[in-house]
Amino acid sequence: MASRTVALDRDRSGGLPGLGWLAFALGAGLLLAAVWNVWSFPLDGVPSARKALSLGLIVLGLGAGIYGLAALARRMTGVIPALLAAVLALVTVEGLLRAYGVPPGLIPTPTRVVTALYNSRTVLLGDARVTFVQEALLGYIAGVTAGILVALAAVRFPFLERGALPYAGLFASIPIVALAPVIVKAFGLEWPSKAIIVGITVFFPVVVNVVRGLQSANPLLLDLMQTYAVTPAASFRLVRVPSALPFLFNALKIGSTLALIGAIVGEFFGTTGQGLGFRIQIEAGRFNLDIVWAAIVIASVLGIAFYGVISWLEARFTGWHASRRQPR
């Protein structure tokens, strides 16, 4: 009986329990040894023997780490496998950059990026506040609100849908890099111009998705509401709004990724000296790529967190929709 249990565990996990963690720990240890082997040498002065040893350790460490990660991923869910993969990738990049002596002005090592992130945290957090709160978030809220109102009007008055909605797709196809300089020149270098860019970027996906969602309501349910003499407002709330929620949240998730992109791109074309886009542009010109990557890390974390909040709200308000799609 015990042997059968072990065999079942082996079949489900691709190996004996704990073997995945052991292989991953061995791979991570070999990668750290590869980094330590060249840590004390300058980037342009690594001896060839040390370089060859580090490269060999990296190959062995990657093999063991990937094997362990694959075994763990078959038995684990959530973000843990992704975090473990990120650890392997960062340590590998650190070892390769140090072994090959890549100049930090070309590609900084992850440790240099972390150091820059800590040393410049006050400036970068101030830039993040301007880019995310004042530009991306306010523009996102304005764009979503305007998009929902226009979608409601288009569904209420069909001539608006036929006459105006096709232009939504036309304007949505305009590249943000072409739209940003025009808006910055028209509305100035302050943060409102970037919020307008974000609002326009978010507006069109919301309009199109909400209109399609409101129109996707089941006609049989609408007829049933009329049969029971339900008021149009109550029918709208009970039938059309739940049908539109999955479409709305799809638009919100798309907009959450476009918001930070629009704000940062807008800062490339003019700003008052604050913002992650400004910091990336000015430090790239100075070849301070460690600060550039630190700003990119902050922007990525904000974007992932923003997307995660929208996904949580989607699961909270449209859980019935997800459960209905699951096979029984």
VENDAVEN-V617730 format. One record per pair of residues at least 4 apart in sequence whose ideal C-beta (glycine too) atoms are under 8 Angstrom apart, sorted by the first residue. I is the first residue (numbers start at 1). J is the second residue. If there is no record, write none. Layout:
BEGIN
i=I j=J
i=I j=J
END
This chain:
BEGIN
i=1 j=5
i=2 j=6
i=3 j=7
i=4 j=8
i=5 j=9
i=6 j=10
i=6 j=16
i=7 j=11
i=8 j=12
i=9 j=13
i=9 j=16
i=9 j=17
i=10 j=14
i=10 j=15
i=10 j=16
i=12 j=74
i=12 j=75
i=13 j=17
i=13 j=19
i=13 j=20
i=13 j=71
i=13 j=74
i=13 j=75
i=14 j=20
i=14 j=70
i=14 j=71
i=14 j=74
i=15 j=19
i=15 j=20
i=15 j=71
i=18 j=22
i=19 j=23
i=19 j=68
i=19 j=71
i=20 j=24
i=20 j=68
i=20 j=69
i=20 j=70
i=20 j=71
i=20 j=72
i=20 j=75
i=21 j=25
i=21 j=68
i=21 j=72
i=22 j=26
i=22 j=68
i=23 j=27
i=23 j=64
i=23 j=65
i=23 j=67
i=23 j=68
i=23 j=71
i=24 j=28
i=24 j=64
i=24 j=65
i=24 j=68
i=24 j=69
i=24 j=72
i=24 j=84
i=25 j=29
i=25 j=68
i=26 j=30
i=26 j=61
i=26 j=64
i=26 j=65
i=26 j=68
i=27 j=31
i=27 j=60
i=27 j=61
i=27 j=62
i=27 j=63
i=27 j=64
i=27 j=65
i=27 j=66
i=27 j=67
i=27 j=68
i=27 j=88
i=28 j=32
i=28 j=61
i=28 j=65
i=28 j=87
i=28 j=88
i=28 j=91
i=29 j=33
i=29 j=61
i=30 j=34
i=30 j=57
i=30 j=58
i=30 j=60
i=30 j=61
i=30 j=64
i=30 j=65
i=31 j=35
i=31 j=57
i=31 j=58
i=31 j=61
i=31 j=62
i=31 j=65
i=31 j=88
i=31 j=91
i=31 j=92
i=31 j=95
i=32 j=36
i=32 j=91
i=33 j=37
i=33 j=57
i=33 j=61
i=34 j=38
i=34 j=53
i=34 j=54
i=34 j=55
i=34 j=57
i=34 j=58
i=34 j=61
i=34 j=95
i=34 j=99
i=35 j=39
i=35 j=54
i=35 j=91
i=35 j=94
i=35 j=95
i=35 j=98
i=37 j=50
i=37 j=53
i=37 j=54
i=37 j=57
i=38 j=46
i=38 j=50
i=38 j=51
i=38 j=54
i=38 j=95
i=38 j=98
i=38 j=99
i=39 j=98
i=41 j=45
i=41 j=46
i=41 j=47
i=41 j=50
i=41 j=98
i=42 j=46
i=42 j=101
i=43 j=97
i=43 j=98
i=43 j=101
i=43 j=102
i=43 j=103
i=43 j=104
i=44 j=101
i=44 j=103
i=45 j=101
i=46 j=50
i=46 j=51
i=46 j=54
i=46 j=98
i=46 j=99
i=46 j=101
i=47 j=51
i=48 j=52
i=49 j=53
i=50 j=54
i=50 j=99
i=51 j=55
i=51 j=99
i=51 j=100
i=52 j=56
i=53 j=57
i=54 j=58
i=54 j=95
i=54 j=98
i=54 j=99
i=55 j=59
i=55 j=99
i=56 j=60
i=57 j=61
i=57 j=95
i=58 j=62
i=58 j=92
i=58 j=95
i=58 j=96
i=58 j=99
i=59 j=63
i=60 j=64
i=61 j=65
i=61 j=91
i=61 j=92
i=62 j=66
i=62 j=88
i=62 j=92
i=63 j=67
i=64 j=68
i=65 j=69
i=65 j=88
i=66 j=70
i=66 j=88
i=67 j=71
i=68 j=72
i=69 j=73
i=69 j=81
i=69 j=84
i=69 j=85
i=69 j=88
i=70 j=74
i=71 j=75
i=72 j=76
i=72 j=80
i=72 j=81
i=72 j=84
i=73 j=81
i=76 j=80
i=76 j=81
i=79 j=83
i=80 j=84
i=81 j=85
i=82 j=86
i=83 j=87
i=84 j=88
i=85 j=89
i=86 j=90
i=87 j=91
i=88 j=92
i=89 j=93
i=90 j=94
i=90 j=110
i=91 j=95
i=92 j=96
i=93 j=97
i=93 j=109
i=93 j=110
i=94 j=98
i=94 j=109
i=94 j=110
i=94 j=111
i=95 j=99
i=96 j=100
i=96 j=102
i=97 j=102
i=97 j=107
i=97 j=108
i=97 j=109
i=98 j=109
i=102 j=106
i=102 j=107
i=103 j=107
i=104 j=108
i=104 j=109
i=104 j=112
i=104 j=289
i=104 j=290
i=105 j=287
i=105 j=289
i=106 j=289
i=107 j=289
i=108 j=112
i=108 j=113
i=108 j=116
i=108 j=289
i=108 j=290
i=108 j=293
i=109 j=113
i=110 j=114
i=111 j=115
i=112 j=116
i=112 j=290
i=113 j=117
i=113 j=290
i=113 j=293
i=113 j=294
i=113 j=297
i=114 j=118
i=115 j=119
i=115 j=290
i=116 j=120
i=116 j=288
i=116 j=290
i=116 j=291
i=116 j=293
i=116 j=294
i=117 j=121
i=117 j=124
i=117 j=294
i=117 j=297
i=117 j=298
i=120 j=124
i=120 j=291
i=120 j=294
i=121 j=125
i=122 j=126
i=123 j=127
i=123 j=279
i=124 j=128
i=124 j=276
i=124 j=279
i=124 j=291
i=124 j=294
i=124 j=295
i=124 j=298
i=125 j=129
i=125 j=298
i=126 j=130
i=126 j=274
i=127 j=131
i=127 j=274
i=127 j=275
i=127 j=276
i=127 j=278
i=127 j=279
i=127 j=295
i=127 j=298
i=128 j=132
i=128 j=276
i=128 j=298
i=128 j=299
i=128 j=302
i=129 j=133
i=129 j=134
i=130 j=134
i=130 j=135
i=130 j=191
i=130 j=274
i=130 j=275
i=131 j=135
i=131 j=136
i=131 j=194
i=131 j=260
i=131 j=263
i=131 j=264
i=131 j=267
i=131 j=275
i=131 j=276
i=131 j=277
i=131 j=299
i=132 j=136
i=132 j=137
i=132 j=260
i=132 j=263
i=132 j=302
i=132 j=306
i=133 j=137
i=133 j=138
i=134 j=138
i=134 j=191
i=134 j=195
i=135 j=139
i=135 j=191
i=135 j=194
i=135 j=195
i=135 j=198
i=135 j=263
i=135 j=266
i=135 j=267
i=135 j=275
i=136 j=140
i=136 j=195
i=136 j=198
i=136 j=259
i=136 j=260
i=136 j=262
i=136 j=263
i=136 j=306
i=137 j=141
i=137 j=259
i=138 j=142
i=138 j=195
i=138 j=198
i=139 j=143
i=139 j=194
i=139 j=195
i=139 j=196
i=139 j=197
i=139 j=198
i=139 j=199
i=139 j=201
i=139 j=202
i=139 j=259
i=139 j=262
i=139 j=263
i=140 j=144
i=140 j=198
i=140 j=199
i=140 j=202
i=140 j=255
i=140 j=256
i=140 j=259
i=141 j=145
i=142 j=146
i=142 j=195
i=142 j=199
i=143 j=147
i=143 j=198
i=143 j=199
i=143 j=200
i=143 j=201
i=143 j=202
i=143 j=203
i=143 j=206
i=143 j=255
i=144 j=148
i=144 j=202
i=144 j=203
i=144 j=206
i=144 j=251
i=144 j=252
i=144 j=255
i=145 j=149
i=146 j=150
i=146 j=199
i=146 j=203
i=147 j=151
i=147 j=202
i=147 j=203
i=147 j=204
i=147 j=205
i=147 j=206
i=147 j=207
i=147 j=210
i=147 j=251
i=148 j=152
i=148 j=206
i=148 j=210
i=148 j=248
i=149 j=153
i=150 j=154
i=150 j=203
i=150 j=207
i=151 j=155
i=151 j=206
i=151 j=207
i=151 j=210
i=151 j=211
i=151 j=214
i=152 j=156
i=152 j=210
i=152 j=214
i=153 j=157
i=153 j=160
i=154 j=158
i=154 j=160
i=154 j=161
i=154 j=164
i=154 j=165
i=154 j=207
i=154 j=211
i=155 j=161
i=155 j=211
i=155 j=214
i=155 j=215
i=155 j=240
i=157 j=161
i=158 j=162
i=159 j=163
i=160 j=164
i=160 j=165
i=161 j=165
i=161 j=211
i=162 j=166
i=164 j=168
i=165 j=169
i=165 j=207
i=165 j=208
i=165 j=211
i=166 j=170
i=167 j=171
i=168 j=172
i=168 j=204
i=168 j=207
i=168 j=208
i=169 j=173
i=169 j=204
i=169 j=208
i=170 j=174
i=171 j=200
i=171 j=204
i=172 j=204
i=172 j=205
i=172 j=208
i=174 j=178
i=174 j=179
i=175 j=179
i=176 j=180
i=176 j=197
i=176 j=201
i=176 j=258
i=176 j=261
i=176 j=262
i=176 j=265
i=177 j=181
i=177 j=265
i=178 j=182
i=179 j=183
i=179 j=197
i=179 j=200
i=180 j=184
i=180 j=197
i=180 j=262
i=180 j=265
i=180 j=266
i=180 j=268
i=180 j=269
i=181 j=185
i=181 j=269
i=181 j=270
i=182 j=186
i=183 j=187
i=183 j=193
i=183 j=196
i=183 j=197
i=183 j=200
i=183 j=266
i=184 j=188
i=184 j=189
i=184 j=193
i=184 j=194
i=184 j=197
i=184 j=266
i=184 j=269
i=184 j=270
i=185 j=270
i=186 j=193
i=187 j=192
i=187 j=193
i=187 j=196
i=188 j=192
i=188 j=193
i=189 j=193
i=189 j=270
i=189 j=271
i=189 j=272
i=190 j=272
i=191 j=195
i=191 j=272
i=191 j=275
i=192 j=196
i=193 j=197
i=193 j=266
i=193 j=270
i=194 j=198
i=194 j=262
i=194 j=263
i=194 j=266
i=194 j=267
i=194 j=271
i=194 j=275
i=195 j=199
i=195 j=263
i=196 j=200
i=197 j=201
i=197 j=262
i=197 j=263
i=197 j=265
i=197 j=266
i=198 j=202
i=198 j=258
i=198 j=259
i=198 j=262
i=198 j=263
i=198 j=266
i=199 j=203
i=200 j=204
i=200 j=262
i=201 j=255
i=201 j=258
i=201 j=259
i=201 j=261
i=201 j=262
i=202 j=206
i=202 j=255
i=202 j=258
i=202 j=259
i=202 j=262
i=203 j=207
i=204 j=208
i=205 j=209
i=205 j=251
i=205 j=254
i=205 j=255
i=205 j=258
i=206 j=210
i=206 j=248
i=206 j=251
i=206 j=252
i=206 j=255
i=207 j=211
i=208 j=212
i=208 j=251
i=209 j=213
i=209 j=247
i=209 j=248
i=209 j=250
i=209 j=251
i=210 j=214
i=210 j=244
i=210 j=247
i=210 j=248
i=210 j=251
i=211 j=215
i=212 j=216
i=212 j=247
i=213 j=243
i=213 j=244
i=213 j=245
i=213 j=246
i=213 j=247
i=213 j=248
i=214 j=240
i=214 j=241
i=214 j=243
i=214 j=244
i=216 j=243
i=216 j=244
i=216 j=247
i=217 j=221
i=217 j=222
i=217 j=239
i=217 j=240
i=217 j=243
i=217 j=244
i=218 j=222
i=218 j=239
i=218 j=243
i=219 j=223
i=220 j=224
i=221 j=225
i=221 j=239
i=222 j=226
i=222 j=235
i=222 j=239
i=223 j=227
i=224 j=228
i=225 j=230
i=225 j=234
i=225 j=235
i=225 j=238
i=225 j=239
i=226 j=230
i=226 j=235
i=230 j=234
i=230 j=235
i=230 j=238
i=231 j=235
i=232 j=236
i=233 j=237
i=234 j=238
i=235 j=239
i=235 j=240
i=236 j=240
i=236 j=241
i=237 j=241
i=238 j=242
i=239 j=243
i=240 j=244
i=241 j=245
i=242 j=320
i=243 j=247
i=244 j=248
i=245 j=249
i=245 j=317
i=245 j=318
i=245 j=321
i=246 j=250
i=246 j=314
i=246 j=318
i=246 j=321
i=247 j=251
i=248 j=252
i=249 j=253
i=249 j=310
i=249 j=313
i=249 j=314
i=249 j=317
i=249 j=318
i=250 j=254
i=251 j=255
i=252 j=256
i=252 j=310
i=252 j=313
i=252 j=314
i=253 j=257
i=253 j=307
i=253 j=310
i=253 j=311
i=253 j=314
i=254 j=258
i=255 j=259
i=256 j=303
i=256 j=306
i=256 j=307
i=256 j=310
i=257 j=261
i=257 j=303
i=257 j=307
i=258 j=262
i=259 j=263
i=259 j=306
i=260 j=264
i=260 j=299
i=260 j=302
i=260 j=303
i=260 j=306
i=261 j=265
i=262 j=266
i=263 j=267
i=263 j=275
i=263 j=276
i=263 j=277
i=264 j=268
i=264 j=275
i=264 j=276
i=264 j=277
i=264 j=280
i=264 j=299
i=265 j=269
i=265 j=277
i=266 j=277
i=267 j=271
i=267 j=275
i=267 j=276
i=267 j=277
i=267 j=278
i=267 j=281
i=268 j=277
i=268 j=281
i=271 j=275
i=271 j=277
i=271 j=278
i=273 j=278
i=274 j=278
i=275 j=279
i=276 j=280
i=276 j=295
i=276 j=298
i=276 j=299
i=277 j=281
i=278 j=282
i=279 j=283
i=279 j=291
i=279 j=292
i=279 j=295
i=280 j=284
i=280 j=292
i=280 j=295
i=280 j=296
i=281 j=285
i=282 j=286
i=283 j=288
i=283 j=289
i=283 j=291
i=283 j=292
i=283 j=295
i=284 j=288
i=284 j=289
i=284 j=292
i=288 j=292
i=289 j=293
i=290 j=294
i=291 j=295
i=292 j=296
i=293 j=297
i=294 j=298
i=295 j=299
i=296 j=300
i=297 j=301
i=298 j=302
i=299 j=303
i=300 j=304
i=301 j=305
i=302 j=306
i=303 j=307
i=304 j=308
i=305 j=309
i=306 j=310
i=307 j=311
i=308 j=312
i=309 j=313
i=310 j=314
i=311 j=315
i=312 j=316
i=313 j=317
i=314 j=318
i=315 j=319
i=315 j=322
i=318 j=322
i=319 j=323
i=320 j=324
i=321 j=325
i=322 j=326
END
